[in-house]
Amino acid sequence: MNLNDSVAKYVPELDERKYYPTLKRLATHTAGYPLRYPMSRGELFKVAFKQLSGQPIKVEIYLQSDHEKLICLTKEANLQDKDYKWTYSNFGMGLLGYAISCATGEDYWDLMSDYMREDLGLKNSVMGTNTPGILSGYDAKNRNVGNWSLGKEDYITPAGNITSNAEDMLEFARLNIEETPSHLKLCHTLYDLKSKHSNMGLGWWIDYKNPNIFYHGGNTDGFASMLAFDKKKKTAVTILTNTRFYLEREKLFMDILENL
C-alpha cells in the first residue's frame, strides 16, 4: 500500500474514477472529513440535546458505524483533491482501517490483535474494550457511563478500540524510541500542517517546538488518556484516567512535557 494512493484503490465499493482521499491524508487528518462523522446531523443533534439537558451519554455512541453507513458517508462527502485544514477524524481512521482490511483480505480486528501480540510483543493489549477488569468511566457530573462496547461489526473500531495498560503503553513508547521494529520509524516522518501548535507523523502529533517529542491523547465523556515520548532523551510518560476531565489531563501533560 502506498501512502499517496487513493483509498478507492483498496475499497471495492468506491469508484476509482472519482476523487477520494489518499491514505496519507486519512492518516494525518487532512482528508476533509468533519469531526462529527460518523454521526449524522440528526444523531449529532440528539447527542447535543442530551448533553444540554444533563443526561448521561454512553461513550460508544460516538464511534458506532456499520459497513453500510461507512460506505454511504464516504460516498456522500464531496471532497476536493487537496490537503484540508487539520481536523481530527475518527471516521478517517475507520476508513483507513477498512482499506487495510480490504487490501489484506483479513478482518482488521484480527490483523491488529496479531500485530500487537506477535510483532510488538504487547501481551496486555487486546482488541475490544468491553473486557473484564476495566474500570467504568465517569462524566463531568461523576455519573457512571460504563465503558466501550465496540465489536468487529463496528467499522470505526480502528479509531480507538484497544484495551491496554500502563506497562504496555510505556513498552510501546520504548519500541518507538528504539525504532524496533524498524517500520515504526516511518510513523515519525513529519508532515507540516501549517499549525501553530503541532505537526503530525502517522498517528502521532509532533511537538511544534521540539520535533523529538511525539504524543497522542484520547478523550471521551468517561475517559482521558495520553502517551508521549522524547526520542532524544529516551523518556516517556503515560496518563490513564477514567474521568472526562481532559483539560486537567492536558495541563498535567504540558507540565510533564516541559520537563521530559
DRENPA-3360 file (N, C-alpha, C; in nm, 2 decimals, always signed):
BEGIN
1 = MNLNDSVA = +0.09/-0.12/+0.00/+0.00/+0.00/+0.00/+0.09/+0.12/+0.00 ~ +0.05/+0.22/-0.08/+0.13/+0.35/-0.09/+0.05/+0.46/-0.03 ~ +0.12/+0.54/+0.05/+0.05/+0.65/+0.12/-0.01/+0.75/+0.03 ~ +0.04/+0.76/-0.10/-0.02/+0.85/-0.19/-0.13/+0.79/-0.28 ~ -0.16/+0.67/-0.25/-0.28/+0.60/-0.32/-0.41/+0.66/-0.27 ~ -0.51/+0.66/-0.36/-0.64/+0.69/-0.32/-0.70/+0.57/-0.24 ~ -0.78/+0.60/-0.14/-0.84/+0.49/-0.06/-0.93/+0.41/-0.15 ~ -0.97/+0.46/-0.26/-1.06/+0.39/-0.35/-0.99/+0.28/-0.42;
9 = KYVPELDE = -0.86/+0.28/-0.43/-0.78/+0.17/-0.49/-0.80/+0.04/-0.41 ~ -0.83/+0.05/-0.28/-0.83/-0.06/-0.20/-0.97/-0.10/-0.15 ~ -1.06/-0.01/-0.16/-1.20/-0.03/-0.12/-1.29/-0.06/-0.24 ~ -1.33/-0.18/-0.26/-1.40/-0.22/-0.39/-1.54/-0.14/-0.41 ~ -1.60/-0.10/-0.30/-1.73/-0.03/-0.31/-1.71/+0.12/-0.37 ~ -1.59/+0.17/-0.38/-1.57/+0.30/-0.42/-1.52/+0.31/-0.57 ~ -1.56/+0.40/-0.64/-1.53/+0.42/-0.78/-1.39/+0.49/-0.79 ~ -1.29/+0.43/-0.85/-1.16/+0.49/-0.86/-1.15/+0.61/-0.95;
17 = RKYYPTLK = -1.26/+0.62/-1.04/-1.26/+0.74/-1.13/-1.30/+0.87/-1.06 ~ -1.35/+0.85/-0.94/-1.39/+0.97/-0.86/-1.29/+1.00/-0.75 ~ -1.27/+1.12/-0.71/-1.17/+1.15/-0.61/-1.21/+1.11/-0.47 ~ -1.12/+1.04/-0.41/-1.14/+1.00/-0.27/-1.00/+1.03/-0.20 ~ -1.00/+1.06/-0.07/-0.87/+1.10/-0.01/-0.76/+0.99/-0.02 ~ -0.64/+1.03/-0.01/-0.52/+0.94/-0.01/-0.51/+0.88/+0.13 ~ -0.43/+0.78/+0.14/-0.41/+0.71/+0.27/-0.34/+0.81/+0.36 ~ -0.24/+0.89/+0.30/-0.17/+0.99/+0.39/-0.26/+1.09/+0.44;
25 = RLATHTAG = -0.35/+1.14/+0.37/-0.45/+1.24/+0.42/-0.54/+1.18/+0.53 ~ -0.58/+1.06/+0.51/-0.65/+1.00/+0.62/-0.57/+0.98/+0.74 ~ -0.45/+0.94/+0.73/-0.36/+0.91/+0.84/-0.32/+1.04/+0.92 ~ -0.32/+1.16/+0.85/-0.28/+1.28/+0.91/-0.39/+1.38/+0.93 ~ -0.52/+1.32/+0.92/-0.64/+1.40/+0.95/-0.65/+1.53/+0.86 ~ -0.61/+1.52/+0.74/-0.62/+1.63/+0.65/-0.70/+1.59/+0.52 ~ -0.79/+1.49/+0.54/-0.87/+1.44/+0.43/-0.99/+1.53/+0.40 ~ -1.04/+1.60/+0.50/-1.15/+1.69/+0.49/-1.28/+1.63/+0.55;
33 = YPLRYPMS = -1.28/+1.52/+0.61/-1.40/+1.47/+0.68/-1.42/+1.55/+0.81 ~ -1.55/+1.59/+0.84/-1.57/+1.67/+0.96/-1.56/+1.59/+1.08 ~ -1.54/+1.66/+1.19/-1.52/+1.60/+1.32/-1.64/+1.52/+1.36 ~ -1.76/+1.56/+1.32/-1.88/+1.49/+1.37/-1.90/+1.35/+1.32 ~ -1.84/+1.32/+1.20/-1.85/+1.18/+1.15/-1.80/+1.08/+1.25 ~ -1.86/+0.96/+1.27/-1.96/+0.90/+1.18/-2.11/+0.93/+1.22 ~ -2.13/+1.03/+1.30/-2.27/+1.06/+1.33/-2.33/+1.15/+1.23 ~ -2.45/+1.12/+1.19/-2.53/+1.20/+1.10/-2.57/+1.33/+1.17;
41 = RGELFKVA = -2.62/+1.43/+1.10/-2.66/+1.55/+1.17/-2.77/+1.53/+1.27 ~ -2.86/+1.44/+1.23/-2.97/+1.40/+1.33/-2.92/+1.34/+1.46 ~ -2.82/+1.25/+1.44/-2.77/+1.18/+1.56/-2.69/+1.28/+1.64 ~ -2.62/+1.37/+1.57/-2.54/+1.47/+1.64/-2.63/+1.56/+1.73 ~ -2.75/+1.60/+1.67/-2.85/+1.68/+1.74/-2.90/+1.61/+1.86 ~ -2.92/+1.48/+1.85/-2.97/+1.41/+1.97/-2.87/+1.41/+2.08 ~ -2.74/+1.39/+2.05/-2.64/+1.38/+2.15/-2.62/+1.52/+2.21 ~ -2.63/+1.63/+2.13/-2.61/+1.76/+2.18/-2.73/+1.79/+2.28;
49 = FKQLSGQP = -2.85/+1.75/+2.24/-2.97/+1.77/+2.33/-2.95/+1.70/+2.46 ~ -2.90/+1.58/+2.46/-2.88/+1.50/+2.58/-2.78/+1.57/+2.67 ~ -2.67/+1.62/+2.61/-2.57/+1.69/+2.69/-2.62/+1.82/+2.75 ~ -2.70/+1.90/+2.67/-2.75/+2.02/+2.72/-2.86/+2.00/+2.83 ~ -2.93/+1.88/+2.82/-3.03/+1.85/+2.92/-2.97/+1.78/+3.04 ~ -2.84/+1.75/+3.04/-2.78/+1.69/+3.15/-2.79/+1.54/+3.16 ~ -2.83/+1.48/+3.05/-2.85/+1.33/+3.06/-2.71/+1.26/+3.03 ~ -2.69/+1.15/+3.10/-2.56/+1.08/+3.08/-2.56/+1.01/+2.94;
57 = IKVEIYLQ = -2.44/+1.01/+2.88/-2.43/+0.96/+2.74/-2.33/+0.84/+2.74 ~ -2.37/+0.73/+2.69/-2.28/+0.61/+2.68/-2.17/+0.65/+2.58 ~ -2.05/+0.63/+2.61/-1.94/+0.67/+2.54/-1.93/+0.61/+2.40 ~ -1.98/+0.49/+2.38/-1.96/+0.42/+2.25/-2.05/+0.49/+2.14 ~ -2.14/+0.57/+2.17/-2.23/+0.63/+2.07/-2.15/+0.71/+1.97 ~ -2.03/+0.76/+2.01/-1.96/+0.84/+1.92/-1.89/+0.76/+1.80 ~ -1.87/+0.63/+1.82/-1.79/+0.56/+1.73/-1.87/+0.44/+1.66 ~ -2.00/+0.43/+1.68/-2.08/+0.32/+1.62/-2.10/+0.35/+1.48;
65 = SDHEKLIC = -2.07/+0.25/+1.39/-2.09/+0.27/+1.25/-2.08/+0.13/+1.18 ~ -2.19/+0.09/+1.11/-2.18/-0.03/+1.04/-2.12/-0.01/+0.90 ~ -2.10/-0.12/+0.83/-2.04/-0.12/+0.70/-2.12/-0.03/+0.60 ~ -2.25/-0.04/+0.60/-2.33/+0.04/+0.50/-2.32/+0.19/+0.53 ~ -2.31/+0.22/+0.66/-2.30/+0.36/+0.69/-2.16/+0.42/+0.66 ~ -2.06/+0.34/+0.68/-1.93/+0.38/+0.65/-1.91/+0.41/+0.50 ~ -1.96/+0.33/+0.41/-1.95/+0.34/+0.27/-2.04/+0.46/+0.22 ~ -2.16/+0.47/+0.28/-2.25/+0.57/+0.24/-2.20/+0.71/+0.27;
73 = LTKEANLQ = -2.14/+0.73/+0.39/-2.09/+0.86/+0.43/-1.96/+0.89/+0.34 ~ -1.89/+0.79/+0.31/-1.77/+0.81/+0.23/-1.81/+0.86/+0.09 ~ -1.91/+0.80/+0.03/-1.96/+0.84/-0.10/-2.03/+0.98/-0.10 ~ -2.09/+1.01/+0.01/-2.17/+1.14/+0.02/-2.08/+1.26/+0.03 ~ -1.96/+1.24/+0.10/-1.87/+1.35/+0.12/-1.82/+1.40/-0.01 ~ -1.84/+1.53/-0.05/-1.79/+1.58/-0.17/-1.66/+1.66/-0.15 ~ -1.55/+1.58/-0.15/-1.42/+1.64/-0.12/-1.34/+1.67/-0.24 ~ -1.25/+1.77/-0.22/-1.16/+1.81/-0.33/-1.02/+1.75/-0.31;
81 = DKDYKWTY = -0.95/+1.75/-0.42/-0.81/+1.69/-0.42/-0.72/+1.79/-0.36 ~ -0.71/+1.80/-0.23/-0.62/+1.90/-0.16/-0.60/+1.86/-0.02 ~ -0.50/+1.92/+0.05/-0.49/+1.90/+0.19/-0.58/+1.99/+0.26 ~ -0.68/+1.94/+0.33/-0.77/+2.03/+0.41/-0.70/+2.07/+0.54 ~ -0.76/+2.17/+0.60/-0.71/+2.21/+0.73/-0.73/+2.09/+0.83 ~ -0.63/+2.07/+0.92/-0.63/+1.96/+1.01/-0.76/+1.96/+1.09 ~ -0.83/+1.85/+1.08/-0.95/+1.82/+1.17/-0.95/+1.68/+1.21 ~ -0.94/+1.65/+1.34/-0.93/+1.52/+1.39/-1.05/+1.44/+1.34;
89 = SNFGMGLL = -1.03/+1.32/+1.29/-1.14/+1.24/+1.23/-1.13/+1.10/+1.27 ~ -1.22/+1.06/+1.36/-1.23/+0.91/+1.39/-1.28/+0.84/+1.26 ~ -1.36/+0.90/+1.18/-1.42/+0.84/+1.06/-1.30/+0.81/+0.97 ~ -1.21/+0.91/+0.95/-1.10/+0.88/+0.86/-1.01/+0.76/+0.90 ~ -1.00/+0.75/+1.03/-0.92/+0.63/+1.08/-0.99/+0.50/+1.05 ~ -1.13/+0.51/+1.07/-1.21/+0.39/+1.04/-1.20/+0.35/+0.89 ~ -1.21/+0.45/+0.80/-1.20/+0.42/+0.66/-1.06/+0.37/+0.62 ~ -0.96/+0.42/+0.69/-0.82/+0.37/+0.66/-0.81/+0.23/+0.71;
97 = GYAISCAT = -0.86/+0.20/+0.82/-0.86/+0.06/+0.87/-0.93/-0.04/+0.78 ~ -1.04/+0.01/+0.73/-1.12/-0.08/+0.64/-1.04/-0.10/+0.51 ~ -0.97/+0.00/+0.46/-0.89/-0.01/+0.34/-0.78/-0.12/+0.36 ~ -0.72/-0.12/+0.48/-0.62/-0.21/+0.51/-0.68/-0.35/+0.51 ~ -0.80/-0.36/+0.57/-0.86/-0.49/+0.58/-0.89/-0.55/+0.44 ~ -0.94/-0.46/+0.35/-0.97/-0.50/+0.21/-0.84/-0.54/+0.14 ~ -0.73/-0.47/+0.16/-0.61/-0.50/+0.09/-0.55/-0.63/+0.13 ~ -0.56/-0.67/+0.26/-0.51/-0.79/+0.31/-0.60/-0.91/+0.30;
105 = GEDYWDLM = -0.73/-0.88/+0.29/-0.83/-0.99/+0.29/-0.85/-1.04/+0.43 ~ -0.81/-0.97/+0.53/-0.83/-1.02/+0.67/-0.91/-0.91/+0.75 ~ -0.98/-0.95/+0.85/-1.05/-0.86/+0.94/-0.95/-0.78/+1.01 ~ -0.98/-0.65/+1.02/-0.89/-0.55/+1.09/-0.87/-0.59/+1.23 ~ -0.98/-0.64/+1.30/-0.97/-0.68/+1.44/-0.86/-0.78/+1.46 ~ -0.86/-0.89/+1.37/-0.77/-1.00/+1.38/-0.63/-0.95/+1.34 ~ -0.62/-0.86/+1.24/-0.49/-0.81/+1.20/-0.42/-0.74/+1.31 ~ -0.49/-0.65/+1.38/-0.44/-0.57/+1.49/-0.40/-0.65/+1.61;
113 = SDYMREDL = -0.49/-0.75/+1.64/-0.46/-0.84/+1.75/-0.33/-0.92/+1.73 ~ -0.31/-0.97/+1.61/-0.19/-1.04/+1.58/-0.07/-0.95/+1.58 ~ -0.08/-0.83/+1.53/+0.03/-0.73/+1.52/+0.07/-0.69/+1.66 ~ -0.02/-0.66/+1.75/+0.02/-0.63/+1.89/+0.09/-0.74/+1.96 ~ +0.03/-0.86/+1.94/+0.09/-0.98/+2.01/+0.21/-1.03/+1.95 ~ +0.21/-1.05/+1.82/+0.33/-1.12/+1.76/+0.44/-1.02/+1.72 ~ +0.41/-0.90/+1.66/+0.51/-0.81/+1.61/+0.56/-0.72/+1.72 ~ +0.48/-0.68/+1.81/+0.52/-0.58/+1.91/+0.54/-0.65/+2.05;
121 = GLKNSVMG = +0.48/-0.77/+2.07/+0.50/-0.83/+2.20/+0.43/-0.77/+2.31 ~ +0.32/-0.70/+2.28/+0.24/-0.64/+2.38/+0.13/-0.74/+2.43 ~ +0.17/-0.81/+2.54/+0.08/-0.92/+2.59/-0.04/-0.87/+2.67 ~ -0.04/-0.75/+2.71/-0.15/-0.70/+2.79/-0.25/-0.61/+2.71 ~ -0.23/-0.61/+2.58/-0.31/-0.52/+2.49/-0.40/-0.61/+2.40 ~ -0.53/-0.58/+2.39/-0.62/-0.66/+2.31/-0.72/-0.57/+2.24 ~ -0.77/-0.62/+2.13/-0.88/-0.55/+2.07/-1.01/-0.57/+2.15 ~ -1.09/-0.47/+2.15/-1.22/-0.48/+2.23/-1.19/-0.42/+2.37;
129 = TNTPGILS = -1.29/-0.33/+2.40/-1.27/-0.26/+2.53/-1.37/-0.30/+2.64 ~ -1.47/-0.38/+2.60/-1.56/-0.43/+2.70/-1.51/-0.56/+2.76 ~ -1.40/-0.55/+2.83/-1.33/-0.66/+2.88/-1.33/-0.67/+3.03 ~ -1.32/-0.79/+3.09/-1.32/-0.80/+3.24/-1.21/-0.72/+3.30 ~ -1.24/-0.65/+3.41/-1.14/-0.58/+3.49/-1.12/-0.43/+3.45 ~ -1.18/-0.39/+3.34/-1.16/-0.25/+3.30/-1.26/-0.16/+3.39 ~ -1.21/-0.05/+3.43/-1.29/+0.04/+3.51/-1.40/+0.11/+3.43 ~ -1.50/+0.15/+3.49/-1.61/+0.23/+3.43/-1.56/+0.37/+3.42;
137 = GYDAKNRN = -1.61/+0.44/+3.32/-1.58/+0.58/+3.30/-1.69/+0.67/+3.37 ~ -1.65/+0.80/+3.41/-1.74/+0.89/+3.48/-1.74/+1.02/+3.41 ~ -1.86/+1.08/+3.39/-1.87/+1.20/+3.32/-1.84/+1.32/+3.41 ~ -1.87/+1.44/+3.36/-1.84/+1.57/+3.44/-1.92/+1.58/+3.57 ~ -2.03/+1.51/+3.57/-2.11/+1.51/+3.70/-2.09/+1.39/+3.78 ~ -1.98/+1.32/+3.75/-1.94/+1.20/+3.83/-2.04/+1.09/+3.82 ~ -2.11/+1.08/+3.70/-2.20/+0.97/+3.68/-2.14/+0.86/+3.60 ~ -2.16/+0.73/+3.64/-2.11/+0.62/+3.57/-2.16/+0.61/+3.43;
145 = VGNWSLGK = -2.08/+0.61/+3.33/-2.12/+0.60/+3.19/-2.07/+0.47/+3.13 ~ -2.02/+0.38/+3.21/-1.97/+0.25/+3.16/-1.84/+0.26/+3.08 ~ -1.82/+0.17/+2.99/-1.70/+0.18/+2.90/-1.74/+0.13/+2.77 ~ -1.64/+0.12/+2.68/-1.66/+0.09/+2.54/-1.72/-0.05/+2.52 ~ -1.80/-0.06/+2.42/-1.85/-0.20/+2.38/-1.86/-0.21/+2.23 ~ -1.75/-0.16/+2.16/-1.75/-0.18/+2.02/-1.70/-0.32/+1.99 ~ -1.75/-0.38/+1.88/-1.71/-0.51/+1.83/-1.66/-0.51/+1.69 ~ -1.64/-0.63/+1.64/-1.59/-0.65/+1.50/-1.69/-0.59/+1.40;
153 = EDYITPAG = -1.81/-0.58/+1.43/-1.91/-0.53/+1.33/-1.91/-0.37/+1.33 ~ -1.84/-0.31/+1.42/-1.83/-0.16/+1.42/-1.71/-0.12/+1.33 ~ -1.74/-0.05/+1.22/-1.63/-0.02/+1.12/-1.55/+0.10/+1.16 ~ -1.58/+0.17/+1.27/-1.49/+0.27/+1.32/-1.40/+0.22/+1.43 ~ -1.39/+0.09/+1.45/-1.31/+0.03/+1.55/-1.16/+0.07/+1.54 ~ -1.11/+0.09/+1.42/-0.96/+0.14/+1.41/-0.94/+0.27/+1.47 ~ -1.04/+0.35/+1.50/-1.02/+0.48/+1.56/-1.00/+0.47/+1.71 ~ -1.02/+0.36/+1.78/-1.00/+0.35/+1.92/-1.07/+0.24/+1.98;
161 = NITSNAED = -1.02/+0.12/+1.98/-1.09/+0.00/+2.04/-0.99/-0.10/+2.09 ~ -0.88/-0.04/+2.16/-0.78/-0.13/+2.22/-0.78/-0.11/+2.37 ~ -0.78/-0.22/+2.44/-0.76/-0.22/+2.58/-0.62/-0.25/+2.61 ~ -0.55/-0.16/+2.69/-0.41/-0.18/+2.73/-0.39/-0.13/+2.87 ~ -0.27/-0.14/+2.92/-0.24/-0.09/+3.05/-0.11/-0.01/+3.04 ~ -0.07/+0.05/+3.16/+0.04/+0.14/+3.16/+0.17/+0.07/+3.12 ~ +0.18/-0.05/+3.16/+0.31/-0.13/+3.13/+0.32/-0.14/+2.97 ~ +0.22/-0.18/+2.90/+0.23/-0.19/+2.76/+0.24/-0.06/+2.69;
169 = MLEFARLN = +0.17/+0.05/+2.74/+0.18/+0.18/+2.68/+0.33/+0.23/+2.68 ~ +0.39/+0.21/+2.80/+0.53/+0.25/+2.81/+0.62/+0.16/+2.72 ~ +0.59/+0.04/+2.71/+0.67/-0.05/+2.62/+0.65/-0.01/+2.48 ~ +0.53/+0.03/+2.44/+0.51/+0.08/+2.30/+0.60/+0.20/+2.28 ~ +0.60/+0.29/+2.38/+0.69/+0.41/+2.37/+0.83/+0.37/+2.35 ~ +0.88/+0.27/+2.42/+1.02/+0.22/+2.41/+1.05/+0.17/+2.27 ~ +0.95/+0.09/+2.22/+0.97/+0.04/+2.08/+0.98/+0.15/+1.98 ~ +0.90/+0.26/+2.00/+0.91/+0.37/+1.91/+1.05/+0.45/+1.92;
177 = IEETPSHL = +1.09/+0.46/+2.05/+1.22/+0.53/+2.07/+1.33/+0.46/+2.01 ~ +1.33/+0.32/+2.02/+1.44/+0.24/+1.97/+1.41/+0.20/+1.82 ~ +1.30/+0.23/+1.77/+1.26/+0.20/+1.63/+1.27/+0.05/+1.60 ~ +1.22/-0.03/+1.69/+1.21/-0.17/+1.68/+1.07/-0.22/+1.70 ~ +1.00/-0.27/+1.59/+1.05/-0.30/+1.46/+1.09/-0.17/+1.38 ~ +1.17/-0.18/+1.28/+1.22/-0.06/+1.21/+1.12/+0.02/+1.14 ~ +1.00/-0.05/+1.10/+0.90/+0.02/+1.03/+0.83/+0.13/+1.12 ~ +0.85/+0.12/+1.25/+0.79/+0.23/+1.34/+0.85/+0.36/+1.30;
185 = KLCHTLYD = +0.97/+0.37/+1.25/+1.03/+0.49/+1.21/+0.95/+0.57/+1.11 ~ +0.88/+0.49/+1.02/+0.80/+0.56/+0.92/+0.69/+0.65/+0.98 ~ +0.65/+0.61/+1.10/+0.54/+0.69/+1.16/+0.59/+0.82/+1.22 ~ +0.72/+0.84/+1.22/+0.78/+0.96/+1.28/+0.82/+1.06/+1.18 ~ +0.79/+1.04/+1.05/+0.81/+1.13/+0.95/+0.72/+1.25/+0.97 ~ +0.78/+1.37/+0.97/+0.70/+1.49/+1.00/+0.62/+1.54/+0.88 ~ +0.49/+1.57/+0.89/+0.41/+1.63/+0.79/+0.37/+1.76/+0.84 ~ +0.41/+1.87/+0.78/+0.38/+2.00/+0.82/+0.24/+2.04/+0.80;
193 = LKSKHSNM = +0.17/+2.07/+0.91/+0.02/+2.10/+0.90/+0.00/+2.25/+0.90 ~ +0.11/+2.33/+0.89/+0.10/+2.47/+0.90/+0.02/+2.52/+1.03 ~ +0.05/+2.44/+1.13/-0.02/+2.47/+1.26/+0.07/+2.54/+1.36 ~ +0.02/+2.63/+1.44/+0.10/+2.69/+1.54/+0.13/+2.61/+1.66 ~ +0.06/+2.49/+1.67/+0.07/+2.41/+1.79/+0.15/+2.28/+1.77 ~ +0.13/+2.21/+1.66/+0.19/+2.08/+1.64/+0.19/+2.04/+1.49 ~ +0.27/+1.95/+1.46/+0.27/+1.88/+1.33/+0.23/+1.74/+1.35 ~ +0.23/+1.66/+1.24/+0.19/+1.52/+1.26/+0.28/+1.43/+1.19;
201 = GLGWWIDY = +0.30/+1.31/+1.25/+0.36/+1.19/+1.18/+0.24/+1.11/+1.14 ~ +0.26/+0.98/+1.13/+0.15/+0.89/+1.11/+0.09/+0.84/+1.24 ~ -0.02/+0.89/+1.28/-0.07/+0.85/+1.41/-0.02/+0.93/+1.53 ~ +0.09/+1.01/+1.51/+0.15/+1.08/+1.63/+0.14/+1.23/+1.60 ~ +0.11/+1.31/+1.70/+0.14/+1.45/+1.70/+0.29/+1.47/+1.72 ~ +0.35/+1.57/+1.66/+0.49/+1.60/+1.68/+0.49/+1.74/+1.74 ~ +0.55/+1.76/+1.85/+0.56/+1.89/+1.91/+0.62/+2.00/+1.82 ~ +0.55/+2.11/+1.81/+0.60/+2.22/+1.72/+0.73/+2.27/+1.76;
209 = KNPNIFYH = +0.76/+2.29/+1.89/+0.88/+2.35/+1.93/+1.00/+2.24/+1.94 ~ +0.96/+2.12/+1.97/+1.06/+2.02/+1.99/+1.02/+1.89/+1.90 ~ +1.08/+1.88/+1.78/+1.04/+1.77/+1.70/+1.08/+1.63/+1.75 ~ +1.15/+1.62/+1.86/+1.18/+1.49/+1.92/+1.07/+1.44/+2.01 ~ +0.97/+1.52/+2.03/+0.86/+1.48/+2.12/+0.74/+1.44/+2.04 ~ +0.69/+1.31/+2.06/+0.58/+1.26/+1.99/+0.47/+1.23/+2.10 ~ +0.34/+1.25/+2.06/+0.24/+1.22/+2.16/+0.11/+1.20/+2.10 ~ +0.02/+1.14/+2.17/-0.12/+1.13/+2.13/-0.21/+1.11/+2.25;
217 = GGNTDGFA = -0.33/+1.17/+2.25/-0.42/+1.16/+2.36/-0.56/+1.11/+2.31 ~ -0.64/+1.08/+2.41/-0.78/+1.04/+2.38/-0.88/+1.09/+2.48 ~ -0.99/+1.14/+2.44/-1.09/+1.19/+2.53/-1.23/+1.14/+2.49 ~ -1.31/+1.10/+2.59/-1.45/+1.08/+2.58/-1.52/+1.13/+2.70 ~ -1.65/+1.11/+2.71/-1.72/+1.16/+2.83/-1.67/+1.09/+2.96 ~ -1.61/+0.97/+2.94/-1.58/+0.89/+3.06/-1.43/+0.87/+3.08 ~ -1.35/+0.90/+2.98/-1.20/+0.87/+2.99/-1.12/+0.98/+2.93 ~ -0.99/+0.99/+2.98/-0.89/+1.07/+2.92/-0.76/+1.00/+2.93;
225 = SMLAFDKK = -0.68/+1.00/+2.82/-0.55/+0.93/+2.83/-0.45/+1.00/+2.75 ~ -0.32/+0.96/+2.76/-0.21/+1.03/+2.69/-0.09/+0.94/+2.69 ~ -0.02/+0.93/+2.58/+0.11/+0.87/+2.57/+0.21/+0.97/+2.50 ~ +0.32/+0.99/+2.56/+0.42/+1.08/+2.50/+0.56/+1.03/+2.52 ~ +0.65/+1.05/+2.43/+0.79/+1.01/+2.44/+0.88/+1.11/+2.37 ~ +1.00/+1.12/+2.43/+1.11/+1.21/+2.37/+1.21/+1.12/+2.32 ~ +1.23/+1.11/+2.18/+1.33/+1.02/+2.12/+1.47/+1.05/+2.16 ~ +1.50/+1.18/+2.17/+1.64/+1.22/+2.20/+1.67/+1.19/+2.35;
233 = KKTAVTIL = +1.59/+1.22/+2.44/+1.61/+1.20/+2.58/+1.58/+1.06/+2.63 ~ +1.51/+0.98/+2.54/+1.47/+0.84/+2.57/+1.39/+0.83/+2.69 ~ +1.29/+0.92/+2.70/+1.20/+0.92/+2.82/+1.05/+0.92/+2.77 ~ +0.96/+0.87/+2.85/+0.82/+0.86/+2.81/+0.73/+0.87/+2.93 ~ +0.61/+0.91/+2.91/+0.51/+0.92/+3.01/+0.37/+0.88/+2.96 ~ +0.29/+0.81/+3.04/+0.16/+0.78/+3.00/+0.06/+0.83/+3.11 ~ -0.05/+0.87/+3.07/-0.16/+0.92/+3.17/-0.29/+0.84/+3.13 ~ -0.34/+0.77/+3.23/-0.47/+0.69/+3.21/-0.57/+0.73/+3.32;
241 = TNTRFYLE = -0.68/+0.79/+3.28/-0.78/+0.82/+3.38/-0.92/+0.77/+3.34 ~ -1.01/+0.75/+3.43/-1.14/+0.71/+3.40/-1.24/+0.82/+3.43 ~ -1.20/+0.94/+3.40/-1.29/+1.06/+3.41/-1.27/+1.14/+3.28 ~ -1.37/+1.23/+3.26/-1.37/+1.31/+3.14/-1.29/+1.44/+3.15 ~ -1.22/+1.46/+3.25/-1.15/+1.59/+3.27/-1.02/+1.60/+3.19 ~ -1.04/+1.61/+3.06/-0.93/+1.61/+2.97/-0.85/+1.74/+2.98 ~ -0.92/+1.85/+3.02/-0.84/+1.98/+3.03/-0.74/+1.97/+3.14 ~ -0.78/+1.91/+3.25/-0.68/+1.88/+3.35/-0.57/+1.79/+3.31;
249 = REKLFMDI = -0.61/+1.69/+3.23/-0.50/+1.60/+3.18/-0.41/+1.67/+3.08 ~ -0.47/+1.77/+3.00/-0.39/+1.84/+2.91/-0.29/+1.93/+2.98 ~ -0.33/+1.99/+3.09/-0.24/+2.08/+3.17/-0.13/+1.99/+3.23 ~ -0.17/+1.88/+3.29/-0.07/+1.79/+3.35/+0.03/+1.75/+3.24 ~ -0.02/+1.71/+3.13/+0.06/+1.67/+3.02/+0.16/+1.78/+2.98 ~ +0.12/+1.90/+2.96/+0.20/+2.01/+2.92/+0.31/+2.03/+3.03 ~ +0.27/+2.02/+3.16/+0.37/+2.04/+3.26/+0.48/+1.93/+3.25 ~ +0.44/+1.81/+3.23/+0.53/+1.69/+3.22/+0.62/+1.71/+3.09;
257 = LENL = +0.55/+1.75/+2.98/+0.62/+1.77/+2.85/+0.74/+1.86/+2.86 ~ +0.72/+1.97/+2.94/+0.83/+2.07/+2.95/+0.95/+2.01/+3.04 ~ +0.92/+1.90/+3.11/+1.03/+1.85/+3.19/+1.07/+1.71/+3.15 ~ +1.03/+1.66/+3.04/+1.07/+1.53/+2.99/+1.22/+1.52/+2.98;
% end
